């Protein structure tokens, strides 16, 4: 039997009321809404319009200009479906008096019986010009006057007002009109007492309107509200709701940071012997940025609570070397280090680098990946459990239940945005009681370290703690704008490598069509014959990987047999056996291979200073960040380097922007900003992972100023109570964060 609080027919709706108990919804529609993340009344109220239509001042057809976005209210005159060889096209002509406007929908068979002459429509879209005639392509539309009773007439017809437009749901079954009607009814039946969760001093300081008032105004704007402010989400109502969402995310992150500092960690010792061990492995004089970031990391590692730090730097800035230096601090103190990479190829590259840099000093390094034979994996796991392996490099295989560390002190996670926060959390927890079982202090260092036994590793007061968390260093070569770092990595301190190692020369980037391929190959030959090496890169799309690799192999055959038969050409792709991949990479690094034809497996990890040319085939098919990562494989030596972006066929408008950005700048942070604007935060980080908050009303690109403000105010609230903010207000805010916003920032609370 259903409890009374869930039944809106018996009492006012509460924010926590499941949507299925809202009049007009029910279980079937609730399932459709659940697929869009709308489970409660509160979710429904925070399902904001994605745009507004000004039906107070709609545009006249005669006033329209090509290139503008416009709302037109007009009458259906004629419509029909036309079938072409390529696709069905639906065409409708709308009119205002003697003015006519053609509307076209490609693949529009679904509209066949939709319109009747005389119907009034609200049309919205971009005005295009075709042979001197203006038209709307793929416009959004709403048939006006389809009222379903008094409430529908009141909430949805809206012929002379600013109207909210919502994304439809359930393959168009739940239209914008449906959402207007339901949300209007919910607001009218919402419990009048909505407690304020943001402390009064913060609301007053930022001039925030009340929550209930904001919800009404964002869905049903007042007469006279600025249309421009509505479209830009900068009305008082929008600002209140956006700030509230960001404030509670930042409150959760700030609370997490403070809780982490209260945990027991490992106070690593940084003495002269450790410093000498670090100096011993350096292949060159470190840059100022490398020195600064290592100093920040070392200072964290000396503290008795766990380090949580992000090491961010552009391709080629030397992050891996800094990470190895941090690893030496842990190893020299008698602890193990785990380095987790998102792909086998990157894990292998780290393994090769670690062996080259660290093995000469006697450090014991192992590689654990999923593709290893089971007997080999079992043997490696045994060495890890016994503490014989000091640096363990691997993929997701490191977080398998079978993997046990004897004494894990430092976790390094590379390309963190490709992992989930939960995966980072699992690896950190690998220490747990295992760390407890291991020896501490001088005896541990004597048995496994390399420093000696003159001083204890950890202060005596920490040696008897029940369980110490390992330090965590997160690395990324994807430059992340500060505003995103505040949410994605808001629980981490940030170090930035903003300086390239000496001897690097700027990379010249050019874009050409494939009709000029002969010129490109002549240029590449000239560069190779002067002693340089080159990459030729082909795209491989995961969904069609097998065919893509076949195409790359075909081009390799053509390049090696027809175009460069007298040069040493080799091929590299992800399906090759690990030993063969290692052999090809090693020969390329040794200069025995002049041209390496490759898929994107060389995107990260390959460091060949003599490689001065890269030709990227079908460059229009690559993402901006990926193009930048690939380009980072050259320009790593003193020679002038060239990146040639070769395109084929018609290039889309978005691809044009990506290619133009690559030609214009080599600054990874500028490229990241543009990539973020073009793709949005979810795409930027690759689907809904990485602990990325699932924002309902805020936009991390648009709302950067409010995010900075939210972070500042969240810190101020948690620094209370004081004369401005009471303990009761702090408790209320924290309760609201844990109940209302828990699912919004999801995994942000773990790890």
Helices and strands as residue ranges (DSSP letters): G 4-6, G 19-21, H 26-35, H 41-45, E 51-54, G 61-63, E 69-83, E 88-96, E 99-106, G 109-111, E 120-130, E 133-137, E 140-143, H 150-152, I 153-157, E 162-165, H 176-188, H 200-206, H 211-219, H 227-231, H 236-261, H 272-281, H 288-302, E 308-313, H 319-332, E 336-340, H 344-358, G 359-361, E 365-368, H 374-386, E 391-394, G 396-399, E 408-414, G 416-418, H 421-428, H 432-437, H 441-448, H 460-463, E 471-476, H 482-488, E 493-497, E 507-513, G 514-516, H 517-529, E 533-537, G 542-544, H 545-558, I 559-563, E 569-572, H 578-589, E 595-598, G 600-602, E 611-616, G 619-621, H 624-631, E 641-647, H 653-664, H 668-685, H 704-718, H 727-740, H 742-745, G 746-749
